[in-house]
Amino acid sequence: MLNLNQWIVNRIKKIYFAPKTRSTYLADWSYGYSDFQRNWPKYRKVNFQYASLQQGRNLPPFADADVFLSHFWEKRFDGVLKGINSSRLITKYTQTKGNWMVPEVNIVAAGEVTAILCEIDGVNSDYYKSNLNRYTKFVEEQSGKIKNDFRKYKGIRVVCSDQQEEFLSWLGLSIVGTYGRPDDQNIRDIAVIMEKAKKSDTRLVVDNLQSGAEAGLNIAKDLKIPHVTLTNFPETTSYIQTLFNNADIIKKALK
């Protein structure tokens, strides 16, 4: 992912990130899982902190931060931020919607973060834009390899978690039906999915790790087809590596 440690080079000295799960896009950026880290010049490091609200633990000292960056749907920190008396703290929420595992959406999100950094640290805007351009080209190049590799699987029918629908469609697979978290499922909806799947030669059931790694397992068992689980957030390697890992899981299941 983008390495914000090497993006921020001027007036931002400390930045906090939400949400609490480390395996998220903004957290990955803050921890420097960069696909270009070896090639980028060595600018002085910024003090990045990872914000986590967990029961029984002390709240992070946001008042020491210059910037707090979060996804728009992460509202758990709002109450804490309102109680902070800091004239310099800048709070920003990313607004990019959609599945950030889809390369085109990921690039849009990276552009939004770039715009935020340029707004905060305008002196170095050219540097941020240059890094964005480099990152965009890299993501397009690497994701293009995956798309090309998946041509032979185009149109294969799958049933999946609604959280994986956008990514699987990007791969070129045909979505027969989707389901939600285990607590949100009902017998009638599952029965409809099962009927469609049986009539359409469905080959695979795909779950989403973050919303229930076995939510569709019984569907797969009843259909007697493979079941796999993908992550909807980058792992601790990088976004691109996670993209390849997810694609490999699908390929192995379809062989």
C-alpha positions as a Python dict, from the first residue, in 0.01 Angstrom:
ca = {
    (1, 'M'): (0, 0, 0),
    (2, 'L'): (96, 364, -2),
    (3, 'N'): (362, 452, 250),
    (4, 'L'): (245, 766, 426),
    (5, 'N'): (560, 763, 637),
    (6, 'Q'): (741, 875, 324),
    (7, 'W'): (461, 1085, 185),
    (8, 'I'): (439, 1341, 461),
    (9, 'V'): (759, 1542, 457),
    (10, 'N'): (679, 1885, 589),
    (11, 'R'): (444, 2012, 856),
    (12, 'I'): (264, 1698, 973),
    (13, 'K'): (452, 1546, 1265),
    (14, 'K'): (201, 1300, 1404),
    (15, 'I'): (-105, 1139, 1252),
    (16, 'Y'): (-360, 892, 1390),
    (17, 'F'): (-551, 640, 1184),
    (18, 'A'): (-882, 462, 1231),
    (19, 'P'): (-1039, 207, 1231),
    (20, 'K'): (-912, -28, 1497),
    (21, 'T'): (-843, -339, 1288),
    (22, 'R'): (-487, -328, 1167),
    (23, 'S'): (-572, -510, 846),
    (24, 'T'): (-737, -204, 688),
    (25, 'Y'): (-631, 26, 409),
    (26, 'L'): (-560, 337, 612),
    (27, 'A'): (-381, 135, 879),
    (28, 'D'): (-173, -38, 614),
    (29, 'W'): (-71, 295, 471),
    (30, 'S'): (30, 418, 816),
    (31, 'Y'): (245, 115, 883),
    (32, 'G'): (442, 159, 563),
    (33, 'Y'): (350, -152, 365),
    (34, 'S'): (472, 18, 50),
    (35, 'D'): (522, -138, -290),
    (36, 'F'): (776, 136, -364),
    (37, 'Q'): (953, 166, -31),
    (38, 'R'): (1291, 53, -165),
    (39, 'N'): (1284, 305, -448),
    (40, 'W'): (1168, 613, -266),
    (41, 'P'): (1413, 872, -134),
    (42, 'K'): (1477, 876, 239),
    (43, 'Y'): (1278, 1161, 386),
    (44, 'R'): (1256, 1208, 759),
    (45, 'K'): (996, 990, 924),
    (46, 'V'): (669, 1119, 1060),
    (47, 'N'): (535, 989, 1389),
    (48, 'F'): (242, 772, 1281),
    (49, 'Q'): (20, 625, 1548),
    (50, 'Y'): (-255, 368, 1516),
    (51, 'A'): (-580, 461, 1686),
    (52, 'S'): (-772, 188, 1866),
    (53, 'L'): (-1072, 209, 2092),
    (54, 'Q'): (-1082, -115, 2286),
    (55, 'Q'): (-1260, -181, 2611),
    (56, 'G'): (-1028, -170, 2911),
    (57, 'R'): (-751, 18, 2733),
    (58, 'N'): (-647, 380, 2754),
    (59, 'L'): (-766, 607, 2476),
    (60, 'P'): (-493, 726, 2240),
    (61, 'P'): (-370, 1081, 2307),
    (62, 'F'): (-526, 1241, 2001),
    (63, 'A'): (-440, 1584, 2135),
    (64, 'D'): (-78, 1514, 2040),
    (65, 'A'): (-169, 1451, 1677),
    (66, 'D'): (-170, 1691, 1384),
    (67, 'V'): (-408, 1484, 1173),
    (68, 'F'): (-672, 1217, 1235),
    (69, 'L'): (-767, 1021, 922),
    (70, 'S'): (-1052, 770, 905),
    (71, 'H'): (-1297, 599, 671),
    (72, 'F'): (-1630, 783, 648),
    (73, 'W'): (-1816, 486, 800),
    (74, 'E'): (-1597, 475, 1112),
    (75, 'K'): (-1785, 686, 1366),
    (76, 'R'): (-1665, 527, 1689),
    (77, 'F'): (-1411, 803, 1748),
    (78, 'D'): (-1651, 1096, 1707),
    (79, 'G'): (-1726, 1131, 2078),
    (80, 'V'): (-1358, 1121, 2169),
    (81, 'L'): (-1264, 1377, 1906),
    (82, 'K'): (-1531, 1621, 2025),
    (83, 'G'): (-1380, 1618, 2371),
    (84, 'I'): (-1030, 1703, 2255),
    (85, 'N'): (-912, 2057, 2307),
    (86, 'S'): (-656, 2091, 2029),
    (87, 'S'): (-632, 2388, 1799),
    (88, 'R'): (-406, 2208, 1551),
    (89, 'L'): (-579, 1869, 1516),
    (90, 'I'): (-717, 1820, 1165),
    (91, 'T'): (-982, 1550, 1122),
    (92, 'K'): (-1046, 1405, 778),
    (93, 'Y'): (-1281, 1127, 663),
    (94, 'T'): (-1228, 951, 332),
    (95, 'Q'): (-1546, 940, 124),
    (96, 'T'): (-1455, 683, -141),
    (97, 'K'): (-1728, 419, -152),
    (98, 'G'): (-1717, 69, -290),
    (99, 'N'): (-1483, -223, -232),
    (100, 'W'): (-1129, -90, -197),
    (101, 'M'): (-994, -432, -301),
    (102, 'V'): (-1112, -351, -655),
    (103, 'P'): (-813, -177, -821),
    (104, 'E'): (-1012, 102, -982),
    (105, 'V'): (-1175, 186, -649),
    (106, 'N'): (-841, 159, -468),
    (107, 'I'): (-687, 410, -708),
    (108, 'V'): (-974, 652, -652),
    (109, 'A'): (-923, 617, -276),
    (110, 'A'): (-549, 678, -313),
    (111, 'G'): (-631, 991, -509),
    (112, 'E'): (-859, 1110, -230),
    (113, 'V'): (-589, 1057, 33),
    (114, 'T'): (-345, 1242, -192),
    (115, 'A'): (-585, 1536, -213),
    (116, 'I'): (-615, 1540, 165),
    (117, 'L'): (-237, 1544, 205),
    (118, 'C'): (-200, 1818, -55),
    (119, 'E'): (-460, 2028, 126),
    (120, 'I'): (-284, 1986, 459),
    (121, 'D'): (72, 2010, 332),
    (122, 'G'): (48, 2214, 14),
    (123, 'V'): (421, 2289, 1),
    (124, 'N'): (485, 1925, -88),
    (125, 'S'): (182, 1866, -310),
    (126, 'D'): (397, 1790, -616),
    (127, 'Y'): (572, 1516, -422),
    (128, 'Y'): (244, 1355, -313),
    (129, 'K'): (105, 1373, -667),
    (130, 'S'): (420, 1216, -806),
    (131, 'N'): (391, 926, -562),
    (132, 'L'): (24, 885, -652),
    (133, 'N'): (112, 869, -1021),
    (134, 'R'): (373, 604, -953),
    (135, 'Y'): (136, 404, -734),
    (136, 'T'): (-146, 425, -988),
    (137, 'K'): (73, 292, -1268),
    (138, 'F'): (194, 9, -1047),
    (139, 'V'): (-159, -97, -943),
    (140, 'E'): (-282, -81, -1301),
    (141, 'E'): (12, -289, -1421),
    (142, 'Q'): (-16, -557, -1155),
    (143, 'S'): (-395, -581, -1154),
    (144, 'G'): (-385, -606, -1532),
    (145, 'K'): (-188, -929, -1496),
    (146, 'I'): (-464, -1073, -1278),
    (147, 'K'): (-740, -967, -1517),
    (148, 'N'): (-552, -1121, -1809),
    (149, 'D'): (-499, -1444, -1616),
    (150, 'F'): (-870, -1466, -1535),
    (151, 'R'): (-989, -1450, -1894),
    (152, 'K'): (-1016, -1828, -1897),
    (153, 'Y'): (-1251, -1813, -1596),
    (154, 'K'): (-1476, -1541, -1737),
    (155, 'G'): (-1845, -1611, -1682),
    (156, 'I'): (-1798, -1896, -1434),
    (157, 'R'): (-2090, -1887, -1195),
    (158, 'V'): (-2042, -1839, -823),
    (159, 'V'): (-2245, -1770, -509),
    (160, 'C'): (-2082, -1530, -266),
    (161, 'S'): (-2099, -1301, 33),
    (162, 'D'): (-2240, -963, -64),
    (163, 'Q'): (-1909, -815, 55),
    (164, 'Q'): (-1720, -1001, -218),
    (165, 'E'): (-1962, -941, -505),
    (166, 'E'): (-1787, -633, -642),
    (167, 'F'): (-1442, -794, -641),
    (168, 'L'): (-1558, -1121, -798),
    (169, 'S'): (-1743, -929, -1069),
    (170, 'W'): (-1421, -739, -1138),
    (171, 'L'): (-1250, -1075, -1191),
    (172, 'G'): (-1509, -1153, -1456),
    (173, 'L'): (-1704, -1415, -1265),
    (174, 'S'): (-2083, -1434, -1288),
    (175, 'I'): (-2268, -1384, -959),
    (176, 'V'): (-2566, -1617, -924),
    (177, 'G'): (-2666, -1497, -577),
    (178, 'T'): (-2533, -1322, -268),
    (179, 'Y'): (-2595, -1353, 104),
    (180, 'G'): (-2519, -1139, 409),
    (181, 'R'): (-2371, -1206, 748),
    (182, 'P'): (-2488, -1522, 927),
    (183, 'D'): (-2716, -1321, 1157),
    (184, 'D'): (-2881, -1155, 857),
    (185, 'Q'): (-2960, -1473, 664),
    (186, 'N'): (-3304, -1629, 648),
    (187, 'I'): (-3422, -1966, 519),
    (188, 'R'): (-3632, -1821, 237),
    (189, 'D'): (-3347, -1618, 85),
    (190, 'I'): (-3104, -1911, 110),
    (191, 'A'): (-3360, -2138, -57),
    (192, 'V'): (-3387, -1897, -351),
    (193, 'I'): (-3008, -1888, -386),
    (194, 'M'): (-2989, -2267, -373),
    (195, 'E'): (-3251, -2304, -646),
    (196, 'K'): (-3073, -2057, -876),
    (197, 'A'): (-2737, -2220, -809),
    (198, 'K'): (-2861, -2568, -893),
    (199, 'K'): (-3010, -2450, -1222),
    (200, 'S'): (-2704, -2256, -1334),
    (201, 'D'): (-2411, -2493, -1286),
    (202, 'T'): (-2261, -2288, -1002),
    (203, 'R'): (-1898, -2383, -940),
    (204, 'L'): (-1797, -2209, -618),
    (205, 'V'): (-1913, -2044, -295),
    (206, 'V'): (-1703, -1749, -175),
    (207, 'D'): (-1715, -1612, 179),
    (208, 'N'): (-1580, -1288, 319),
    (209, 'L'): (-1341, -1325, 612),
    (210, 'Q'): (-1451, -1009, 792),
    (211, 'S'): (-1825, -1086, 781),
    (212, 'G'): (-1823, -1460, 842),
    (213, 'A'): (-1560, -1702, 713),
    (214, 'E'): (-1812, -1989, 705),
    (215, 'A'): (-2132, -1799, 633),
    (216, 'G'): (-2178, -1985, 304),
    (217, 'L'): (-2027, -2317, 403),
    (218, 'N'): (-2360, -2501, 432),
    (219, 'I'): (-2460, -2373, 89),
    (220, 'A'): (-2142, -2519, -56),
    (221, 'K'): (-2197, -2849, 122),
    (222, 'D'): (-2554, -2878, -6),
    (223, 'L'): (-2443, -2795, -359),
    (224, 'K'): (-2138, -3021, -327),
    (225, 'I'): (-1906, -2755, -464),
    (226, 'P'): (-1587, -2593, -327),
    (227, 'H'): (-1599, -2324, -60),
    (228, 'V'): (-1331, -2055, -9),
    (229, 'T'): (-1287, -1744, 202),
    (230, 'L'): (-1129, -1419, 83),
    (231, 'T'): (-1017, -1119, 283),
    (232, 'N'): (-1176, -785, 208),
    (233, 'F'): (-884, -590, 353),
    (234, 'P'): (-511, -597, 278),
    (235, 'E'): (-300, -843, 472),
    (236, 'T'): (29, -745, 635),
    (237, 'T'): (223, -779, 310),
    (238, 'S'): (66, -522, 78),
    (239, 'Y'): (-253, -445, -109),
    (240, 'I'): (-117, -586, -434),
    (241, 'Q'): (7, -906, -272),
    (242, 'T'): (-332, -954, -106),
    (243, 'L'): (-496, -902, -444),
    (244, 'F'): (-282, -1178, -593),
    (245, 'N'): (-346, -1402, -291),
    (246, 'N'): (-724, -1367, -325),
    (247, 'A'): (-702, -1436, -699),
    (248, 'D'): (-489, -1746, -638),
    (249, 'I'): (-742, -1883, -389),
    (250, 'I'): (-1014, -1855, -653),
    (251, 'K'): (-800, -2012, -924),
    (252, 'K'): (-705, -2311, -712),
    (253, 'A'): (-1069, -2373, -624),
    (254, 'L'): (-1177, -2362, -990),
    (255, 'K'): (-913, -2600, -1123),
}
